[in-house]
Amino acid sequence: MERAGIPTALLCNLVSIAERVGAPRIVRTRGIPYPTGDPSLDVDAEKRWRRELVDCALEALQTEVQEPTVFEAGQARVAAAAGADHA
């Protein structure tokens, strides 16, 4: 899709794998059983988290990147994968 000019963003919790396969825009999610949710949060807080995640993905889609780049909900772009130090 990227080669056809359609930007993509991958929401995932295994960021290192997404970087290795060359996903251009990576949006970090939370956990393996609930990547886009958090059952430990109350209903309103979980809705806010999910909205932040969607907003982050939309921001990522609008961002020009040259290499795998990690985005985090509630924050600006984190880092390009090449040469970056990820926590």
C-alpha positions as CSV (number, residue, x, y, z in Angstrom):
1,M,0.0,0.0,0.0
2,E,2.9,2.4,0.8
3,R,4.3,1.8,-2.7
4,A,1.0,2.8,-4.1
5,G,1.1,6.1,-2.1
6,I,-1.3,5.0,0.6
7,P,0.2,5.6,4.1
8,T,-0.1,2.8,6.7
9,A,0.2,2.6,10.4
10,L,0.6,-0.7,12.4
11,L,-0.8,-0.8,15.9
12,C,1.1,-3.4,17.8
13,N,2.8,-4.2,21.1
14,L,5.8,-6.1,19.6
15,V,7.5,-3.0,18.3
16,S,10.9,-4.6,17.8
17,I,9.4,-7.1,15.3
18,A,7.5,-4.3,13.5
19,E,10.8,-2.4,13.2
20,R,12.6,-5.4,11.9
21,V,10.1,-6.1,9.2
22,G,10.1,-2.5,8.1
23,A,6.7,-1.2,9.1
24,P,6.9,2.5,8.3
25,R,4.7,3.8,11.1
26,I,4.4,1.9,14.3
27,V,1.9,2.8,17.0
28,R,2.8,1.2,20.3
29,T,-0.1,-0.5,22.1
30,R,-0.3,-1.9,25.6
31,G,-0.4,-5.6,26.2
32,I,-0.6,-8.9,24.4
33,P,-4.0,-10.0,25.5
34,Y,-5.6,-6.5,25.1
35,P,-3.4,-4.5,22.7
36,T,-6.0,-1.7,22.1
37,G,-7.7,-1.8,25.5
38,D,-6.9,-2.0,29.2
39,P,-9.4,-3.8,31.4
40,S,-7.7,-2.5,34.5
41,L,-9.0,1.0,33.7
42,D,-12.5,2.2,34.5
43,V,-14.9,2.6,31.5
44,D,-14.2,6.3,31.0
45,A,-10.4,6.0,31.3
46,E,-10.4,3.1,28.8
47,K,-12.4,5.2,26.3
48,R,-9.9,8.0,26.7
49,W,-7.0,5.6,26.1
50,R,-8.6,4.1,23.0
51,R,-9.3,7.6,21.7
52,E,-5.7,8.6,22.3
53,L,-4.6,5.5,20.4
54,V,-6.8,6.3,17.4
55,D,-5.7,9.9,17.4
56,C,-2.1,8.8,17.5
57,A,-2.6,6.4,14.5
58,L,-4.3,9.2,12.6
59,E,-1.3,11.5,13.3
60,A,1.1,8.8,12.3
61,L,-0.7,8.4,8.9
62,Q,-0.3,12.1,8.3
63,T,3.4,12.0,9.1
64,E,6.0,11.6,6.3
65,V,8.6,9.0,7.4
66,Q,11.7,7.6,5.7
67,E,12.3,4.6,8.0
68,P,10.4,2.7,10.6
69,T,9.1,5.3,13.1
70,V,7.5,4.6,16.5
71,F,4.6,6.7,17.8
72,E,3.1,6.6,21.2
73,A,-0.5,7.6,22.2
74,G,-0.5,10.9,24.1
75,Q,3.0,11.8,22.8
76,A,4.7,13.2,19.7
77,R,6.7,10.9,17.5
78,V,9.1,8.9,19.6
79,A,12.0,8.0,17.3
80,A,13.1,6.6,14.0
81,A,14.2,3.0,14.4
82,A,17.6,3.4,12.9
83,G,20.0,4.4,15.5
84,A,17.4,5.1,18.1
85,D,17.5,3.9,21.7
86,H,14.1,2.3,22.6
87,A,13.0,1.5,26.1
